[in-house]
Amino acid sequence: MSKRQYPRTAMKCRIKISHPSFGEVLGQTRDLSDGGVYVRHPELAALGVGDVVTGQVQDLPIEAPAPVLEMEVMRVDAEGVGLRFVNCE
């Protein structure tokens, strides 16, 4: 039985991730769910589980900027990080 609370959807888009340790990087999403997102970028591997970052999707097909979301690192691997949306019900 899966521990996963939300089903994942494959989705590739650019996302700007910010954290005081490295400033800003432009990563790429791999998949998305209602609970979080996996982001690929080698610099993100320096983060630790429990670190909180902010993220903003880039290049949306609307004029208004995407909201900046707070996310918590849940998993780290060589390609990037699994992030959980904070305060998103």
N, C-alpha and C positions, 0 to 999 in steps of 0.2 A: 504494500500500500504506500502511496506517495505521501510525503510530508507537505507537498506543495499545496498552498491554500488557494492560489490563483493560477489558472492556465496561462501558459506563455504563448505569445504570438511573435513569430519572426518579424523583425522590423529593423531596417537599416536607415539611419539618419544621423546627421552630425549633431553632437551635443557638447556644449561648453561646460566643463566641470571646473569648479573653483575650490581651492583649499589653501590656507595660509602657508603650507609647507612648499608648494610649487607655484602658486598664483593661479593661472588659468591654462587649461589645455583643451584642444578640440579633439574629442574622441568620437567613436562611432558606436551606435547601439547595435547589439546583436539580436536581442529579443526583449520583449516588453510584456508586462502583465499589469493587472490593476494594483498590484502590491509593490512593483519595483521594475528595475531595468538592469541589463548587463551592458557595460560600456567597455569597449576595447581601446586601450592606449597604454603603451609600455610604462609611462611615468606613473600611472595609477597603481601599479604593483607596489609602489613604496608606501601606500596607505595601509593602515591596520584595521582589523575588524573592530567596529565600534566608532571609527572616525566619522565625522559628519562633514559632508560636502554640500555645495549648491550646484545645481545643474539647470541649464536652459537649452531647450531644443532650438536648433538653428534652421533657417531656410523653410519656415512654415509658409504655406501658400495663402497667408493672410497678411494684412498690412500691420496689424498690431504685433508687438513683440510677444513671444511666448512667455508664460510666467516662469519666474525663477523658483525652483523647488528645492527644499531641503531633503537630503537623503543620507541614510546611514549605511556604511560599508558592512555587508553581511558575509562576503566571500572575496578572497583575493587569489588570483593565479597569475601566471606569467603573461597572459594576454590582456588582463584588465581586472575589473571588479564587478561584483554583483551588488547592487544598491537597493535598499528598501526605502520607499517613500515615507517620509516622516510627516505625521499629522494629516494624512490623506485617508479619509474614511470612505 
